[in-house]
């Protein structure tokens, strides 16, 4: 990973240095999972389970997602997912809708960045 690529990632709110440290300093391993993120179906499964009002299942997918985005250093998405977990845990689906919109926006920005950055 070049310094320029690292800067691009940091400009997108990705905490690259901490994320690489979580991968034991192995940049190649980090990049493998970073590049694979758009193909991970955890977020899609969350949205499907939320639509059919299976909040317990939705919460499980969110807990998985928070671990993934936290390890990858997607700071804003991590915070948005944590907030959404609290909302879903309280069983309040209507309050979750605005949180899902924020998470959707952030998710799509990250996926578009990964696909378009060439990193």
URLINHU-V805208 format. One line per field, one symbol per residue. psi: psi as a letter, one per 20 degrees, with the letter a starting at -180 (. if undefined). A space follows every 50 residues. Layout:
psi: ???
This chain:
psi: prhgggggghhjjpngghghhhkkjngggghghghighipjggghghghh hjlmhhhghghhggghgghghijngghgghggghggghhijnhhhhghhh ggggggghggghgghihj.
